[in-house]
Amino acid sequence: MDEGEYTPRADGGIDPDDGDESDHSSDSEDSSPSRSSTPDADGFAVKGSETDESEDGVPEAGLPEAEGSEAEDSDIEDFDPDAPTETGGDGSTEADPDALPETEADTSAEVGSDPDTALDVEDGTSHDTPDVESIESDADTLSLSTDARPETAGIDNGGRDRSSPDVDFDGVVLDDDEDNQGLFDDLLSGEPIFENKEVLRPSYTPHELPHRNDQINRMATILVSALRGETPSNILIYGKTGTGKTASAKFVSQELESTSQKYDVPCEVEYINCEVTDTQYRVLAQLANTFIEENQAVIADRLERLEALREDATDAEDTAGRDAAATLADTEFDSVAELDDRIETLEDDADEMEEVPMTGWPTDRVYSTFFEAVDYHERVVVIMLDEIDKLVEKSGDDTLYNLSRMNSELDRSRISIMGISNDLKFTDFLDPRVKSSLGEEEIVFPPYDANQLRDILQHRADTAFKPDALTDDVIPLCAAFAAQEHGDARRALDLLRTAGELAERSQAEIVAEKHVRQAQDKIELDRVVEVVRTLPTQSKIVLFAVILLEKNGVHNINTGEVFNIYKRLCEEIDADVLTQRRVTDLISELDMLGIVNAVVVSKGRYGRTKEMGLSVPVEETEAVLLSDSRLGDIENAQPFVQARFDN
């Protein structure tokens, strides 16, 4: 390199002279990484920007160079339009991340926009050679422009390789088609029918209960003594499913608690579902933890007030010079020391209150903890035991005995029991002492008739559905279906809600009679599936034996035939075999659930037997049974069925 080719500048840099640009580029390329070149529309190669950093950390930029200049770097190769594009081992196009593809539009938009760096595409030379600083600045611009673009354009989606001279990067974007409808978009496109579906749920407690005013008023007259600080009589509520027992009891309880707050009387109602909390331990533990939590909240409130009072008394003594006793004159405390003792006692009480675990404690310890928690301060407590017959059936009457006898031992509190049962005869199994103390007041809820159900449904439908969403025959049909089955209001509400859901899923504008009939079939099948799914394993085996006989054309199935198939099924799945008498009892339970229809028939001198048939769909019931892991192991039950010749 000749010394005259570069002249030092005042800032320490060097200015290239106006000589042949190839010499400058060649010298600079000797100490810089290779740069890829891409042809423009006329075949000229234009140098790309360099991304490697120089010694001072500033990216170096190569000079735009025409094709006619000499390139001494062996890494730079002339572009051959006929040469195949290099691909990686996986078939994807390899692209140099440092390479800058440029078309005529890119050159004019990015490089040509700067008059100092404009290229003459026709003769391949630059009109004016920029200095190093401008080159560095333009290189940064070019690098940013390159980074803002996708590295490669997908071949499958119509894109092209970056080395193509016709690449249009502005078109390489993901299509955002607003017309595409997702799964839930289609479901939400229809107009909703419901205004408030929760009104039709069994858990909803309405503000008004049609046709139950007599029962509600009677409960209120019994429980009003709680607002006077007296112990109310215990109440037993009877009635079939869906007759409004729980809803009426909850309604009265809400009114009782709101009235107690109005008159500042400590009265509360605790609800327990004995179908879930079905043992004495769990009932007492749940009650104890509820009262412990309430007591801790009361203690925290009292401590906050006492600490504020102590702070006022201390401030008056320190700042105003007054006696602290004067500040406490209007309180129950005579001195700050007495106030401190009270605060310490409350803190000790809070520390001693230990929640009862759901298992692990002796029952007597759980009972004593509950006793201390409920008697911590003055109040009247009504304990509502829903499905009380389930509690008695599983754990006996010990819980009811203990609760009904507590009032004789409590000092500050009073307890009343409100039991709700579907079984009118469950008290027959109670101890006479428990029965006499528990059943002080009895209230019976009769079933609803069709007209009463129609009023209930209309009252709920006005809130649940949008205006004019039901045809005129929907509510009468729902009421008629429910009235045929014991006057169950819960069944009628489920039927109306399911009919509305089916209409909404089919994107119908209104609920019609056909939706009610579809809902009737769906609810019936769902009920069968749920009952069969929750049967004990032995009952499932007996039912499966009946299904096998039915599928093989046996009618009027007798107990002996069922027992023979049952034994072989038990051997197949390695289950215990019960006696024939016990299998007969299981058949009676299936009959009570409505799954089979069993009738006792006399065979004269051959005795009596039960003849039965299925009352549920065969295919659906069999599918539910086979979903059980144990019954699912039965691969081929066909050989178990023996032919029977009827006379």
Secondary structure, DSSP 8 states (H G I E B T S, - for coil): --GGGEEE-TTS-EEE-SS-HHHHHHHHHHTS----EEE-TTS-EEE----SB-TTS-B-------TTS----TT-----TTS---B-TTS-B---TT-----HHHIIIIITTSGGG-EETTTTEESS---HHHHHHHHHHHHHHHHTS-S---TTTT---TT-TT--GGG-S----TT---HHHHHHSS---BS-GGGGSTT---S--TT-HHHHHHHHHHHGGGGGT-----EEEEE-TTSSHHHHHHHHHHHHHHHHHHTT--EEEEEEETTTS-SHHHHHHHHHHHHHHHHHHHHHHHHHHHHHHHHHHHHIIIII---HHHHTTTSS-SSHHHHHHHHHHHHHHHHH-----SSSS-HHHHHHHHHHHHTSS-EEEEEEEETHHHHHHHHTTHHHHHHHTGGGT-SSEEEEEEEEES-TTGGGGS-HHHHHHH-SEEEEE----HHHHHHHHHHHHHHHB-TT-B-TTHHHHHHHHHHHTTT-HHHHHHHHHHHHHHHHHTT-SSB-HHHHHHHHHHHHHHHHHHHHHTS-HHHHHHHHHHHHHHHTT--SEEHHHHHHHHHHHHHHHT-----HHHHHHHHHHHHHTTSEEEEEEE-GGG-EEEEEEE-S-HHHHHHHHHTSTTGGG----GGG-------
